[in-house]
Amino acid sequence: MVIHPPFDDQKHRSLPTYEKKEVSNIIGINLSGKRIILSVSRLVKRKGIDLAIRGLNKYLTTNPSWIYLIAGSGPEDKYIKSLVTPELKDRIIFLGQIDNRLKRSLFKLSEIFILPVHSDQGKDIEGFGISYIEASFHKNLVIGGMSGGATEAVRERHSGFLLDFDQFENVGTISEILLSLDDEDIENYGERGEEYVLKNFSSEVTRKKIERILRFAN
């Protein structure tokens, strides 16, 4: 039996967040009428933010109501920013380090969460992937990579999509997937994502698993 790090859903429901207008003021971007694709991550190679930018290019170009917000910092920062084309410089926005309240607020406002993690050809392995859990809990459709714990945090074609991003040709599949979905599809993935988190990763689920293990041990 696998015991995952517990996700305290009750605590997350009670923690304060900002309203959309407040978020707009904090990040300096007018979010009125905008739909949000989000990444929250340290900017290191295995997180695949560079792949997300490349993979979202076609989707953002053909869907002007969507913007892509990237929260986090790290050694890949300068390189990743250099990948943004002039046409999308106002649609792909780097927020740098953010606090937990703003992070929770962005998860609530976003509809799609993307983190194309990969192993960097076997050089690095992703951990459990708690950000996927947070995103699903807030009803985001999730696009993740088939590396490490991400494969447990995302249920393929139920809460989102998992792609092998060690294979570079899969980068273009990001836009292909999103272009194949309508608004109802995106909403349904988000609803199933929340359900998946509560059924598999909540504190109550973890407590019951531990109790079963202890009964067996005794």
C-alpha positions as CSV (number, residue, x, y, z in Angstrom):
1,M,0.0,0.0,0.0
2,V,1.4,3.4,-1.0
3,I,1.0,6.3,1.5
4,H,1.1,9.6,-0.4
5,P,1.8,12.9,1.4
6,P,-1.7,13.9,2.7
7,F,-3.5,16.8,1.1
8,D,-5.5,18.8,3.7
9,D,-8.5,19.7,1.6
10,Q,-10.4,21.3,4.6
11,K,-7.4,23.5,5.4
12,H,-7.1,24.6,1.8
13,R,-10.8,25.5,1.6
14,S,-10.4,27.8,4.6
15,L,-7.2,29.6,3.7
16,P,-7.6,33.2,2.4
17,T,-7.4,34.0,-1.3
18,Y,-7.6,37.2,-3.4
19,E,-10.4,38.1,-5.7
20,K,-9.7,38.4,-9.4
21,K,-9.5,42.2,-9.4
22,E,-7.1,42.0,-6.4
23,V,-4.9,39.5,-8.3
24,S,-4.9,41.9,-11.3
25,N,-3.7,44.7,-9.1
26,I,-1.0,42.6,-7.5
27,I,0.5,41.2,-10.7
28,G,-0.1,44.3,-12.7
29,I,-2.1,42.6,-15.4
30,N,-5.7,43.2,-16.3
31,L,-7.3,39.8,-16.1
32,S,-10.8,40.9,-17.0
33,G,-12.1,38.7,-19.8
34,K,-8.9,36.6,-19.7
35,R,-8.7,32.8,-19.2
36,I,-5.6,31.5,-17.5
37,I,-3.2,28.7,-18.2
38,L,-0.9,28.4,-15.2
39,S,2.5,26.9,-14.3
40,V,3.8,27.2,-10.7
41,S,7.3,25.8,-10.5
42,R,11.0,26.3,-9.9
43,L,12.5,27.1,-13.2
44,V,14.8,24.1,-13.6
45,K,15.2,22.0,-16.7
46,R,13.2,18.9,-15.6
47,K,10.1,21.0,-15.0
48,G,9.8,21.6,-18.7
49,I,8.6,25.2,-18.7
50,D,10.5,25.7,-21.9
51,L,8.5,22.9,-23.5
52,A,5.3,24.4,-22.3
53,I,6.1,27.7,-24.0
54,R,6.9,25.9,-27.2
55,G,3.9,23.6,-27.0
56,L,1.4,26.3,-26.2
57,N,2.5,28.6,-29.0
58,K,-0.1,27.4,-31.5
59,Y,-2.9,27.3,-29.0
60,L,-2.3,30.8,-27.7
61,T,-1.9,32.2,-31.2
62,T,-5.3,31.0,-32.2
63,N,-7.1,31.7,-28.9
64,P,-6.6,35.3,-27.9
65,S,-8.7,35.1,-24.7
66,W,-6.1,32.8,-23.1
67,I,-3.0,33.9,-21.3
68,Y,-0.2,31.8,-19.8
69,L,1.1,32.8,-16.4
70,I,4.4,31.3,-15.1
71,A,5.1,31.7,-11.4
72,G,8.6,30.8,-10.0
73,S,12.3,31.4,-10.5
74,G,15.4,29.5,-11.0
75,P,18.5,29.0,-13.1
76,E,16.6,28.5,-16.4
77,D,14.9,31.9,-16.0
78,K,16.8,33.8,-18.7
79,Y,16.8,31.0,-21.2
80,I,13.0,30.3,-20.8
81,K,12.2,34.0,-21.2
82,S,14.2,34.1,-24.5
83,L,11.8,31.6,-26.0
84,V,8.8,33.9,-25.9
85,T,8.1,35.3,-29.4
86,P,7.3,39.0,-29.8
87,E,3.8,38.1,-30.8
88,L,3.1,36.4,-27.5
89,K,5.1,38.7,-25.1
90,D,1.9,40.1,-23.7
91,R,0.3,36.6,-23.4
92,I,3.1,34.7,-21.7
93,I,3.8,36.4,-18.5
94,F,6.5,35.7,-15.8
95,L,5.5,36.5,-12.3
96,G,8.6,35.5,-10.5
97,Q,8.4,34.2,-6.9
98,I,4.9,34.5,-5.4
99,D,3.6,33.9,-1.9
100,N,1.2,31.1,-0.9
101,R,-1.9,33.3,-0.9
102,L,-1.3,34.5,-4.4
103,K,-0.5,31.0,-5.5
104,R,-3.8,29.7,-4.1
105,S,-5.6,32.5,-5.8
106,L,-4.1,31.8,-9.2
107,F,-5.0,28.1,-8.9
108,K,-8.6,29.2,-8.2
109,L,-8.7,31.5,-11.2
110,S,-6.9,29.3,-13.7
111,E,-8.6,26.6,-15.8
112,I,-5.5,24.7,-17.2
113,F,-2.4,23.8,-15.3
114,I,0.7,22.7,-17.2
115,L,3.9,21.2,-16.0
116,P,5.6,19.1,-18.7
117,V,8.1,17.4,-16.4
118,H,10.7,15.0,-17.8
119,S,13.8,13.1,-16.7
120,D,16.2,15.2,-18.8
121,Q,17.1,11.9,-20.5
122,G,17.5,10.1,-17.2
123,K,19.6,12.8,-15.5
124,D,16.8,14.0,-13.1
125,I,13.6,12.6,-11.6
126,E,10.5,14.5,-10.6
127,G,9.1,13.9,-7.1
128,F,5.5,13.4,-6.1
129,G,4.1,16.4,-7.8
130,I,2.0,18.2,-5.2
131,S,1.4,21.1,-7.6
132,Y,-0.6,18.8,-9.8
133,I,-2.7,17.9,-6.7
134,E,-3.3,21.5,-5.8
135,A,-4.2,22.3,-9.4
136,S,-6.7,19.5,-9.7
137,F,-8.2,20.3,-6.3
138,H,-9.0,23.8,-7.7
139,K,-10.6,22.2,-10.8
140,N,-7.9,22.7,-13.4
141,L,-7.4,20.4,-16.3
142,V,-3.8,19.2,-15.9
143,I,-1.2,18.5,-18.5
144,G,1.8,16.7,-17.0
145,G,4.8,14.6,-17.9
146,M,5.4,10.9,-17.5
147,S,8.2,11.3,-14.9
148,G,8.4,10.3,-11.3
149,G,5.4,10.9,-9.1
150,A,3.6,12.9,-11.7
151,T,2.1,9.7,-13.0
152,E,0.4,9.1,-9.7
153,A,-0.8,12.7,-9.2
154,V,-2.5,12.9,-12.6
155,R,-5.0,10.3,-13.9
156,E,-4.6,10.0,-17.6
157,R,-7.6,11.2,-19.6
158,H,-9.6,11.6,-16.4
159,S,-8.1,14.5,-14.5
160,G,-5.8,15.5,-17.4
161,F,-3.2,14.2,-19.8
162,L,0.3,12.7,-19.4
163,L,2.9,12.8,-22.1
164,D,6.4,11.5,-22.4
165,F,8.3,14.8,-22.7
166,D,11.7,13.0,-22.9
167,Q,10.5,12.6,-26.5
168,F,10.6,16.1,-27.9
169,E,8.1,15.4,-30.6
170,N,5.4,15.2,-28.0
171,V,5.7,19.0,-27.3
172,G,3.5,19.8,-30.3
173,T,0.8,17.5,-28.8
174,I,0.1,20.1,-26.1
175,S,-1.7,22.4,-28.5
176,E,-3.3,19.5,-30.4
177,I,-4.9,18.3,-27.2
178,L,-6.2,21.7,-26.2
179,L,-7.5,22.5,-29.6
180,S,-9.5,19.3,-29.5
181,L,-11.3,20.3,-26.3
182,D,-14.3,22.6,-25.9
183,D,-15.2,24.6,-22.8
184,E,-17.4,21.8,-21.5
185,D,-14.5,19.3,-21.8
186,I,-12.2,21.6,-19.9
187,E,-14.8,22.0,-17.1
188,N,-15.4,18.3,-16.9
189,Y,-11.7,17.5,-16.6
190,G,-11.5,20.0,-13.8
191,E,-14.5,18.5,-11.9
192,R,-13.1,15.0,-12.2
193,G,-9.7,16.3,-11.1
194,E,-11.1,17.6,-7.8
195,E,-13.0,14.3,-7.3
196,Y,-9.7,12.4,-8.0
197,V,-7.8,14.4,-5.3
198,L,-10.5,13.9,-2.7
199,K,-10.8,10.2,-3.3
200,N,-7.1,9.5,-3.3
201,F,-5.0,12.1,-1.5
202,S,-7.1,13.8,1.2
203,S,-6.0,13.7,4.8
204,E,-8.9,11.4,5.6
205,V,-7.9,8.9,2.9
206,T,-4.4,8.9,4.2
207,R,-5.6,8.4,7.8
208,K,-7.6,5.4,6.8
209,K,-4.7,3.8,4.9
210,I,-2.5,4.2,8.0
211,E,-5.1,2.7,10.2
212,R,-5.4,-0.4,7.9
213,I,-1.6,-0.8,7.9
214,L,-1.5,-0.6,11.7
215,R,-4.4,-3.2,12.1
216,F,-2.5,-5.5,9.7
217,A,0.7,-5.0,11.6
218,N,-1.0,-5.9,14.9
